[in-house]
């Protein structure tokens, strides 16, 4: 609050109270900038700090799953559909990401809410009320909800994007497992986010448990989705190979070759009809810039 500008209001209040007074300042975390602001309005300050060895609550089981960036929405979809009664809080990096994930969930029939800095205060209050009441079980938010807000009975926290600031990881997963309750937290880590994971592990001074996902489970999760991606060419090839099982190898090879060609050239069909395939083999023999 001090960093957001409230320090000016506090200094205005100090002008109207006796010179000799006692000031008490409480905060879950105090970084260097906040410490300087806080110390600027007190004299002979005594600091009392209580810090557990593990900053993550013992009531929270937290783990990481290695999921590529474009596949994260399918893993979130599966988690939500397999836990229909769970209240799930999803953290993303930006408000644009929040709206994109919201749209992805809407496409597969999952009701969700979004909360970020682009929302008006009255809208934020309405969203929080709906989530607390269970009108919607899924809330997609930025770090605006990572601290200072008590949301009761959150069963799962999902770090859809890993936070840029390691400290925010602790605040995020701390939204579940409040008081005597227990909670679950899972982070989706893409290849390009591994440095962020390393920074988080250095901050909490321990390794985050890795959820093992083998190739079969990974593909099953993509197949589970009702929003099969058009750009998931490997999955489409696998499905087509099953349909063509028992046919000549040459036919299959020609069909897959056409599929890869049409994918990169944005042609609107996919066929095993040789009469349609042949004209495009002539195009394949031309210069690569025909595909853009």
VOGU-3710 file (C-alpha; in Angstrom, 3 decimals, decimal comma):
1> xxxxxxxxxx> 0,000/0,000/0,000  2,855/2,364/0,764  4,392/1,632/-2,618  1,083/2,357/-4,369  1,036/5,910/-3,044  -0,646/5,683/0,361  2,525/7,015/1,979  1,335/10,547/1,077  -1,959/10,006/2,889  -0,149/8,637/5,931
11> xxxxxxxxxx> 2,115/11,684/6,075  -0,942/13,943/5,871  -2,481/12,103/8,843  0,750/12,436/10,827  0,419/16,218/10,646  -2,817/16,038/12,674  -1,774/13,711/15,533  0,415/14,436/18,595  4,177/14,432/18,048  4,597/11,697/20,671
21> xxxxxxxxxx> 2,662/8,655/19,535  3,143/4,973/18,850  3,119/3,538/15,332  2,561/-0,146/14,636  3,186/-1,470/11,127  2,304/-5,035/10,100  3,112/-6,691/6,777  3,431/-10,238/5,486  6,448/-9,185/3,418  8,673/-6,105/3,420
31> xxxxxxxxxx> 11,028/-5,460/0,524  13,782/-2,828/0,473  11,622/-0,004/-0,928  8,782/-0,578/1,531  11,267/-0,795/4,410  12,682/2,640/3,525  9,183/4,153/3,302  8,119/2,611/6,607  11,263/3,741/8,433  10,805/7,281/7,130
41> xxxxxxxxxx> 7,730/7,811/9,357  9,039/6,284/12,626  11,848/6,898/15,119  13,858/4,313/17,058  11,943/1,514/15,363  11,986/-2,014/16,765  11,553/-4,722/14,117  10,089/-8,123/14,998  10,318/-10,708/12,254  8,866/-14,219/12,266
51> xxxxxxxxxx> 9,905/-16,214/9,215  9,339/-19,959/8,818  12,111/-21,981/7,201  9,707/-23,002/4,443  7,804/-19,931/3,175  5,145/-22,182/1,604  2,481/-23,248/4,105  2,632/-26,852/5,274  -1,073/-27,069/4,464  -0,333/-26,693/0,739
61> xxxxxxxxxx> 0,863/-29,537/-1,457  2,544/-27,868/-4,411  4,030/-29,419/-7,534  5,098/-28,544/-11,072  4,105/-30,140/-14,379  6,184/-29,580/-17,499  3,673/-28,507/-20,151  4,429/-26,585/-23,336  2,950/-23,099/-23,614  0,413/-23,906/-26,340
71> xxxxxxxxxx> -0,807/-27,032/-24,514  -1,517/-25,474/-21,127  -5,178/-24,798/-21,887  -5,821/-28,501/-22,506  -4,326/-29,505/-19,151  -6,385/-26,825/-17,389  -9,517/-28,046/-19,158  -8,885/-31,618/-18,032  -8,202/-30,557/-14,438  -11,438/-28,560/-14,267
81> xxxxxxxxxx> -13,561/-31,292/-15,836  -12,132/-34,018/-13,611  -12,745/-31,874/-10,505  -16,153/-30,292/-11,251  -16,880/-29,364/-7,628  -13,457/-27,879/-6,865  -12,988/-24,125/-6,511  -9,947/-23,322/-8,665  -7,930/-20,091/-8,766  -5,764/-19,709/-11,895
91> xxxxxxxxxx> -2,903/-17,214/-12,090  -1,639/-15,822/-15,391  0,979/-13,200/-16,138  -1,072/-10,487/-17,882  -4,664/-9,346/-18,297  -4,479/-10,244/-21,997  -3,537/-13,802/-21,046  -6,422/-13,883/-18,570  -8,937/-13,035/-21,288  -7,417/-15,566/-23,694
101> xxxxxxxxxx> -7,624/-18,377/-21,152  -11,196/-17,299/-20,379  -12,050/-17,573/-24,096  -10,377/-21,002/-24,318  -12,447/-22,285/-21,386  -15,617/-20,798/-22,852  -15,035/-22,711/-26,109  -15,115/-26,028/-24,246  -18,163/-25,157/-22,144  -16,430/-24,218/-18,893
111> xxxxxxxxxx> -17,823/-21,209/-17,030  -15,146/-18,953/-15,587  -14,520/-15,410/-14,360  -11,596/-13,055/-14,917  -10,039/-10,573/-12,515  -7,258/-8,149/-13,444  -6,209/-4,512/-13,439  -8,436/-3,753/-16,415  -11,615/-4,293/-14,361  -13,510/-1,485/-12,625
121> xxxxxxxxxx> -13,726/-1,706/-8,825  -17,467/-2,422/-8,848  -16,891/-5,234/-11,350  -14,117/-6,683/-9,177  -16,409/-6,771/-6,161  -19,133/-8,493/-8,183  -16,661/-11,073/-9,536  -15,280/-11,829/-6,089  -18,797/-12,256/-4,731  -19,716/-14,712/-7,498
131> xxxxxxxxxx> -16,552/-16,733/-6,943  -16,942/-16,809/-3,172  -20,570/-17,913/-3,503  -19,636/-20,687/-5,913  -21,631/-19,258/-8,842  -18,483/-19,923/-10,859  -15,863/-22,455/-9,784  -13,007/-21,088/-11,891  -11,415/-17,658/-11,463  -8,640/-16,578/-13,829
141> xxxxxxxxxx> -6,611/-13,714/-12,424  -3,336/-11,843/-12,453  -1,218/-11,127/-9,372  -3,821/-8,535/-8,304  -5,329/-11,419/-6,278  -2,056/-12,909/-5,114  -1,931/-11,047/-1,814  -4,061/-9,111/0,631  -7,353/-10,734/-0,404  -8,931/-13,581/1,533
151> xxxxxxxxxx> -10,828/-15,985/-0,717  -12,240/-18,803/1,426  -12,299/-22,472/0,455  -10,031/-22,385/-2,589  -9,266/-26,044/-3,343  -6,714/-25,609/-6,119  -4,309/-22,898/-7,204  -2,963/-23,230/-10,737  0,057/-21,232/-11,861  -0,871/-21,214/-15,536
161> xxxxxxxxxx> 2,124/-18,908/-16,052  5,031/-18,922/-13,636  5,501/-15,525/-11,948  8,383/-13,275/-12,971  8,997/-12,435/-9,295  9,782/-15,552/-7,189  8,167/-14,042/-4,089  4,828/-13,952/-5,901  4,890/-17,748/-6,131  4,564/-17,955/-2,351
171> xxxxxxxxxx> 1,721/-15,433/-2,332  -0,104/-17,264/-5,105  0,003/-20,746/-3,608  -0,875/-19,191/-0,260  -4,396/-18,479/-1,566  -5,221/-22,131/-0,780  -4,635/-24,076/2,421  -5,767/-21,137/4,547  -6,028/-21,577/8,314  -6,558/-25,242/9,189
181> xxxxxxxxxx> -7,647/-26,210/5,669  -5,476/-28,082/3,187  -5,008/-27,119/-0,442  -3,348/-28,133/-3,684  -1,229/-26,030/-6,019  0,160/-26,980/-9,403  2,346/-24,958/-11,767  2,476/-25,417/-15,533  6,080/-24,880/-16,614  6,939/-24,505/-20,303
191> xxxxxxxxxx> 10,468/-24,983/-21,611  11,072/-21,233/-21,777  9,924/-20,836/-18,151  12,491/-23,172/-16,590  14,748/-20,269/-15,508  11,752/-18,847/-13,604  11,261/-22,215/-11,885  14,918/-22,280/-10,883  14,573/-18,797/-9,395  11,491/-19,888/-7,430
201> xxxxxxxxxx> 13,288/-22,948/-6,060  16,238/-20,769/-5,031  13,861/-18,384/-3,238  12,034/-21,106/-1,287  15,328/-23,013/-0,823  13,922/-26,354/-1,943  12,957/-28,238/-5,070  9,324/-28,222/-6,172  7,951/-31,746/-6,600  7,737/-32,707/-10,280
211> xxxxxxxxxx> 4,570/-34,363/-11,569  5,569/-37,134/-13,962  3,692/-36,996/-17,282  4,687/-39,647/-19,811  4,113/-39,295/-23,554  0,923/-41,378/-23,456  -0,645/-39,283/-20,684  0,378/-36,083/-22,454  -1,283/-37,156/-25,702  -4,361/-38,394/-23,875
221> xxxxxxxxxx> -4,788/-34,962/-22,325  -4,671/-33,314/-25,745  -7,159/-35,880/-27,075  -9,396/-35,324/-24,035  -10,023/-31,723/-25,059  -13,180/-30,692/-26,876  -11,119/-27,942/-28,492  -8,746/-29,999/-30,666  -6,139/-27,541/-31,971  -5,770/-27,156/-35,738
231> xxxxxxxxxx> -2,053/-26,604/-35,278  -1,531/-29,849/-33,371  -0,367/-31,662/-36,481  1,230/-34,563/-34,635  -2,071/-35,475/-32,994  -3,934/-35,244/-36,312  -1,337/-37,431/-38,005  -1,671/-40,052/-35,257  -5,447/-40,073/-35,633  -5,238/-40,338/-39,397
241> xxxxxxxxxx> -2,768/-43,231/-39,221  -5,329/-45,159/-37,180  -8,002/-44,513/-39,813  -5,706/-45,691/-42,593  -4,465/-48,792/-40,772  -4,125/-51,719/-43,152  -3,752/-49,592/-46,294  -0,627/-49,483/-48,408  2,332/-47,640/-46,951  2,696/-45,578/-50,128
251> xxxxxxxxxx> -0,861/-44,265/-49,843  -0,335/-43,242/-46,243  2,950/-41,506/-47,008  1,411/-39,540/-49,870  -1,547/-38,494/-47,736  0,632/-37,352/-44,824  2,869/-35,453/-47,219  -0,157/-33,602/-48,578  -1,352/-32,892/-45,036  1,948/-31,286/-44,042
261> xxxxxxxxxx> 1,969/-29,325/-47,298  -1,583/-28,051/-46,868  -0,905/-27,174/-43,217  1,943/-24,842/-44,086  0,210/-23,461/-47,198  -3,146/-22,966/-45,385  -5,095/-25,096/-47,915  -8,579/-25,879/-46,626  -8,787/-29,656/-47,035  -7,208/-32,929/-46,010
271> xxxxxxxxxx> -7,853/-35,976/-48,179  -6,686/-39,422/-49,183  -8,310/-39,161/-52,630  -5,430/-39,719/-55,084  -7,213/-37,757/-57,816  -7,033/-34,692/-55,596  -3,522/-35,380/-54,342  -1,766/-35,609/-57,716  -2,225/-31,962/-58,831  -0,602/-30,748/-55,628
281> xxxxxxxxxx> 2,459/-32,953/-56,004  3,266/-30,743/-58,997  3,129/-27,719/-56,698  5,462/-29,427/-54,236  8,131/-29,643/-56,936  8,155/-25,880/-57,328  10,189/-23,389/-55,339  9,567/-23,300/-51,540  8,324/-19,694/-51,674  5,039/-20,982/-53,140
291> xx> 4,102/-21,739/-49,549  4,823/-18,230/-48,410
//
